[in-house]
Amino acid sequence: MAKSKKPLHPDAPLLLNNHRRPVSRRELIAQGFKLGSGTLIGGSLMSILTNPAYAADVSLSPDIAAARDACGIAAQGAGKIPFICFDLAGGANFAGSNVLVGQRGGQRDFLSAAGYSKQGLPADMAPTSSTAGTLINDSLGLLFHADSQLLAGINSKVQTTTAANINGAVIAARSENDTGNNPHNPMYGIYKAGAAGSLVDLIGSRNSDSGGNSMAPASLINLEVRPTKVDNPNDVTGLVDVGDLVDLMSQEDIVKTMESIYRISDAKLNAMASLGTSKDAQLKELLRCGYVKSADLAARFGNPADIDPIADADIVGANGIFSFDEFDRDGELRKTASVMKLVINGYAGAGTITMGGYDYHTGDRSTGEVRDERAGRCIGACLEYAARKNMPLMIYVFSDGSVFSNGMIDDSMTGRGKGVWTGDDQQTACSFFLVYNPGGRPQLIGANADEQARHQQLGYMRPSGDVETAGSPAANNVNLLVETVVLNYMALHGQQNQFSTLFRGHGLGNATMMDRLTAFQPIVNGTIGT
C-alpha cells in the first residue's frame, strides 16, 4: 500500500526522480512547469458594452461584397463538423482506468487481472463478465470504467440530454513516452478534409507549427494555415482588433475606411505593370483579398463582444457551463472556453487545447486522478457548448505515451483505492474520440452487436494490457494513427470514399481495411445541415 499523502494541485509541477531536469519547452509542459496563461483582464467587458463605437452589424458595399465572394472568403466557415483535439502532454493514462480497451472482440472482451493491474485497476476494480454491470459506464456510448475520473469530469459539465447524443471510439495505439516528437496532431489533415473557419482556419493553445505540444505529421504540414495561437479570451477578441480606430469613429465609419483602403490599393495594383515576380497575378490577388478580408472582418466583428467567451452567457455566468468563480480561478478553463467559442461557432475550423502536467507517475494515484478530472471537465464543457449551440462536434484526445502501475495501492481519498502510477509505459497507450450529434447518438457501423463492438474499438490489446502492435495499421505508427482519425472525421460527413484521393500514398491499406478502421455512420451529408 502506498503511503497516503496530500495530492498535488493540478497546476503544481511534477518532480520526477527518474527524469532529468526539464530543459525543453515540451519537457516543461509535460511536467507541469509551463501551462497555458489563460489571463483575464477585468473591466474589458464593460468598456466594450458601453463604447458607442460598437454598433450593430454593418453591411459591406456591393462592390466589396462581390470582391469578398470572388476571394472565397467564407462568412460562416466551411460547414464541416467542428473539431477540437486535447493534447495531454506527458503521457496520460487512458486505457483501463478511464476508457476500457479489450482484446480482439472489443471493449467487453476483457483483459487478464494482471493486465488491468498494469493499467491501474486492482482486482476488485477490474471489469469482468460478472462485474460489468457495476464497473462499466456506458452513458456516453463509449465504455468507460465506472470510477473513471476523466468521465466524472465530463459528466460534471454535460447535461443528461447531451450525453444521450454522444458516442465514441477508442484506438489501441502506442507512441513514444514524454516527447513532443510524436506526430500526433491531426489538424492539418482535418483542414485538408475541408474544415475551415470564417476568421481563421486553425487555432491552437501553443505557439507551434501544430498548435499543440505534439508535432503534426510532416507530410500534412501546410504553413499557409499554421495555427493561430489562442489560449485566453484576449487572444479571441484580438483576432478582430482594429486598434485605436474604435476610439475615433463608429463601426460603420471603420468599415467605410477599410473599403476605401481596398479601393485605393486595388487601383494602385491595377496601375502597376508588374511586382517583379514570376507569380505577379497571384501576389496581386493575395494583396487584394487581404484588404477585402480586413473590411469584411470589421463589418462582421466590429463588436468584439460577439466573439468574446466572457460575454457568452452559455459559457460563463449564472446559467453558464462555468461559474464566474471557477472561470476566474482556472486558466485551463479559460483556455478551453476560448478555443471552443471559436471552433464551435465556425470562426475557426479546428483547434488544439494543450494541457500540461500529465507525466504524472509520481508514486501515488491522487495526482493523476485530480488532473484527469480537470481534463474531463474541459472535454465536457466543449460537448455541452456544442449542444447549446445545436452543433455537431468531434473531440479527439491523445497523449505522448502512457504510464503503468506496479500494483501498489493508493488508499487516500483522492487515490480512490487504485494502483499508483509507477513509471512511463508506451505499451499501455491508446487514444479516443467522442462525437456529439444534435440529431441523436451517432450510430456504429455493423449489422450486429459483435461487429459494432469491433468498430467502437479500433485495434486491440493483449491480455497483459499491452497494445497488440499488429492489431491495426495505427497500432505501432503515430502517422497512421492520425490518418485513422482523419478518415473517421471524413466518414462522419459520408466522405470516406474521398480519403484515398485527398491523401495519396496513405498507409491505411485498401478499401476493406479502411472500412474496418471506420467507427460511425455519417451524421451529416457533406456539410452541416445537409
Secondary structure, DSSP 8 states (H G I E B T S, - for coil): -B-------TTS----TTS----SHHHHHHTTSS-------TTHHHHHHH-TT--S-----HHHHHHHHHHT--SS--S---EEEEEETTT---BTTTB---STT-TTS---HHHHHHTT--GGGS--TTTHHHHEE-TTSS-EETT-HHHHHHHTTS-HHHHTTEEEEEEE----TT-TTS----HHHHHHTT---SSEEEEESSSSSSSSSS---GGG--GGG--EE--SHHHHHHTT--GGGGGTS-HHHHHHHHHHHHHHHHHHHHH-S--SSTTHHHHHHHHHHHHHHHHHHHHHSSSGGGT-GGG-TTTBSTTSSB-HHHHHH-HHHHHHHHHHHHHHTTSEEEEEEEE------SSSSHHHHHHHHHHHHHHHHHHHHHHHTT--EEEEEEESS-EE--S-EE-STTTTTEE---EE-GGG-EEEEEEE-TTS---BS-SSHHHHHHHHEES-B-TTS-B-TTSSTTTT-HHHHHHHHHHHHHHHTT-GGGHHHHSTT-SS-SHHHHHHT--B--SSSSSTT-
